[in-house]
């Protein structure tokens, strides 16, 4: 199993989209990848992984330096938009 590099590029680009519905789909994708890798890590720590096909590939570890700035930008943009609603 591998993750196509194009998937990373596509999800990064769509997270930067001004259309929230589109951006949130990519954020949800990476959130699910994070959750799956976290669960696999817990199972591995408990020595419960016996299926070699279910081992983490640590995709998120490699993408964090790119994901975090985009997510922070989305959060601050979202916050700025909400502040305008109260005026």
GROMACS elastic network, one bead per residue, 0.5 to 0.9 nm:
[ bonds ]
;  ai    aj funct       b0    kb
    1    53     6  0.82117   500
    1    57     6  0.84704   500
    2    57     6  0.79632   500
    3     6     6  0.84045   500
    3     7     6  0.70550   500
    3     8     6  0.80405   500
    3    59     6  0.78752   500
    4     7     6  0.55010   500
    4     8     6  0.72674   500
    5     8     6  0.52829   500
    5     9     6  0.65965   500
    5    10     6  0.88029   500
    6     9     6  0.50419   500
    6    10     6  0.60379   500
    6    11     6  0.85150   500
    7    10     6  0.51138   500
    7    11     6  0.60551   500
    7    12     6  0.84292   500
    8    11     6  0.53051   500
    8    12     6  0.60466   500
    8    13     6  0.85543   500
    8    63     6  0.82199   500
    9    12     6  0.51664   500
    9    13     6  0.61180   500
    9    14     6  0.86007   500
   10    13     6  0.51862   500
   10    14     6  0.61410   500
   10    15     6  0.85821   500
   10    26     6  0.84832   500
   11    14     6  0.51035   500
   11    15     6  0.60462   500
   11    16     6  0.87372   500
   11    23     6  0.81152   500
   11    25     6  0.84465   500
   11    26     6  0.50937   500
   11    27     6  0.78253   500
   11    29     6  0.81473   500
   11    30     6  0.84261   500
   12    15     6  0.52164   500
   12    16     6  0.66905   500
   12    23     6  0.88205   500
   12    26     6  0.74556   500
   12    27     6  0.88576   500
   12    66     6  0.81286   500
   12    67     6  0.73599   500
   12    70     6  0.77836   500
   13    16     6  0.53428   500
   13    17     6  0.67442   500
   13    23     6  0.84405   500
   13    26     6  0.88973   500
   14    18     6  0.86275   500
   14    19     6  0.86103   500
   14    22     6  0.62594   500
   14    23     6  0.50911   500
   14    24     6  0.84222   500
   14    25     6  0.82185   500
   14    26     6  0.63994   500
   14    27     6  0.88383   500
   15    18     6  0.84880   500
   15    19     6  0.89909   500
   15    20     6  0.83633   500
   15    22     6  0.72862   500
   15    24     6  0.68241   500
   15    25     6  0.79863   500
   15    26     6  0.57779   500
   15    27     6  0.64712   500
   15    70     6  0.71587   500
   15    71     6  0.78284   500
   15    74     6  0.79817   500
   16    19     6  0.85869   500
   16    23     6  0.64386   500
   16    70     6  0.69572   500
   16    71     6  0.87876   500
   16    73     6  0.85977   500
   16    74     6  0.74848   500
   17    20     6  0.69271   500
   17    21     6  0.89243   500
   17    22     6  0.67691   500
   17    23     6  0.55658   500
   18    21     6  0.89239   500
   18    22     6  0.82517   500
   18    23     6  0.75223   500
   19    22     6  0.55464   500
   19    23     6  0.63382   500
   19    24     6  0.86819   500
   20    23     6  0.50187   500
   20    24     6  0.58700   500
   20    25     6  0.85885   500
   21    24     6  0.53024   500
   21    25     6  0.65398   500
   22    25     6  0.54066   500
   22    26     6  0.70427   500
   23    26     6  0.54823   500
   23    27     6  0.63828   500
   23    28     6  0.86874   500
   24    28     6  0.59086   500
   24    29     6  0.84427   500
   25    28     6  0.50584   500
   25    29     6  0.62132   500
   25    30     6  0.88936   500
   26    30     6  0.64312   500
   26    31     6  0.85029   500
   27    30     6  0.53246   500
   27    31     6  0.60652   500
   27    32     6  0.86393   500
   27    71     6  0.80814   500
   28    32     6  0.61166   500
   28    33     6  0.86045   500
   29    32     6  0.52438   500
   29    33     6  0.63633   500
   29    34     6  0.87294   500
   30    34     6  0.60737   500
   30    35     6  0.85361   500
   30    60     6  0.76755   500
   30    67     6  0.87126   500
   31    34     6  0.50602   500
   31    35     6  0.61930   500
   31    36     6  0.86497   500
   32    35     6  0.50319   500
   32    36     6  0.61225   500
   32    37     6  0.85532   500
   33    36     6  0.51821   500
   33    37     6  0.61497   500
   33    38     6  0.85046   500
   33    59     6  0.78426   500
   33    60     6  0.71586   500
   34    37     6  0.52017   500
   34    38     6  0.60170   500
   34    39     6  0.85832   500
   34    58     6  0.89499   500
   34    59     6  0.84779   500
   34    60     6  0.63303   500
   35    38     6  0.50497   500
   35    39     6  0.61468   500
   35    40     6  0.85805   500
   36    39     6  0.51681   500
   36    40     6  0.61852   500
   36    41     6  0.85794   500
   36    56     6  0.81418   500
   37    40     6  0.50429   500
   37    41     6  0.60878   500
   37    42     6  0.86713   500
   37    55     6  0.83832   500
   37    56     6  0.55853   500
   37    57     6  0.78227   500
   37    58     6  0.68196   500
   37    59     6  0.82750   500
   37    60     6  0.79540   500
   38    41     6  0.50250   500
   38    42     6  0.62997   500
   38    43     6  0.87103   500
   38    56     6  0.85670   500
   39    42     6  0.51248   500
   39    43     6  0.62701   500
   39    44     6  0.85478   500
   40    43     6  0.50788   500
   40    44     6  0.60148   500
   40    45     6  0.85682   500
   40    49     6  0.77881   500
   40    54     6  0.73755   500
   40    55     6  0.65024   500
   40    56     6  0.60937   500
   41    45     6  0.61391   500
   41    46     6  0.86220   500
   41    55     6  0.82727   500
   41    56     6  0.71676   500
   42    45     6  0.51158   500
   42    46     6  0.63103   500
   42    47     6  0.86101   500
   42    48     6  0.86896   500
   43    46     6  0.50573   500
   43    47     6  0.61088   500
   43    48     6  0.51225   500
   43    49     6  0.58907   500
   44    48     6  0.58629   500
   44    49     6  0.54880   500
   44    50     6  0.88970   500
   44    55     6  0.80528   500
   45    48     6  0.76547   500
   45    49     6  0.87659   500
   46    49     6  0.80698   500
   47    50     6  0.79515   500
   49    52     6  0.74548   500
   49    54     6  0.72648   500
   49    55     6  0.74178   500
   50    53     6  0.88547   500
   50    54     6  0.81563   500
   50    55     6  0.89539   500
   51    54     6  0.55412   500
   51    55     6  0.74151   500
   52    55     6  0.57028   500
   53    56     6  0.86760   500
   56    59     6  0.79855   500
   57    60     6  0.85689   500
   58    61     6  0.53788   500
   58    62     6  0.69922   500
   59    62     6  0.55808   500
   59    63     6  0.65079   500
   59    64     6  0.88374   500
   60    64     6  0.58195   500
   60    67     6  0.86412   500
   61    64     6  0.55865   500
   61    65     6  0.82827   500
   62    65     6  0.72486   500
   62    66     6  0.84529   500
   63    66     6  0.54259   500
   63    67     6  0.59474   500
   63    68     6  0.85238   500
   64    68     6  0.57374   500
   64    69     6  0.86356   500
   65    68     6  0.60108   500
   65    69     6  0.72549   500
   66    69     6  0.61678   500
   66    70     6  0.68941   500
   67    70     6  0.53790   500
   67    71     6  0.61137   500
   67    72     6  0.86107   500
   68    71     6  0.50898   500
   68    72     6  0.60347   500
   68    73     6  0.85004   500
   69    72     6  0.50909   500
   69    73     6  0.60900   500
   69    74     6  0.86247   500
   70    73     6  0.50603   500
   70    74     6  0.62310   500
   70    75     6  0.86673   500
   71    74     6  0.50490   500
   71    75     6  0.61972   500
   71    76     6  0.86968   500
   72    75     6  0.50387   500
   72    76     6  0.62073   500
   72    77     6  0.84916   500
   73    76     6  0.52297   500
   73    77     6  0.60217   500
   73    78     6  0.84149   500
   74    77     6  0.50712   500
   74    78     6  0.59399   500
   74    79     6  0.84550   500
   75    78     6  0.50228   500
   75    79     6  0.60711   500
   75    80     6  0.86114   500
   76    80     6  0.61015   500
   76    81     6  0.85640   500
   77    80     6  0.50958   500
   77    81     6  0.62220   500
   77    82     6  0.86630   500
   78    81     6  0.51571   500
   78    82     6  0.62857   500
   78    83     6  0.87623   500
   79    82     6  0.51117   500
   79    83     6  0.62897   500
   79    84     6  0.88621   500
   80    83     6  0.51219   500
   80    84     6  0.65358   500
   81    84     6  0.52737   500
   81    85     6  0.67380   500
   82    85     6  0.51946   500
   82    86     6  0.71042   500
   83    86     6  0.56169   500
   83    87     6  0.72335   500
   84    87     6  0.55300   500
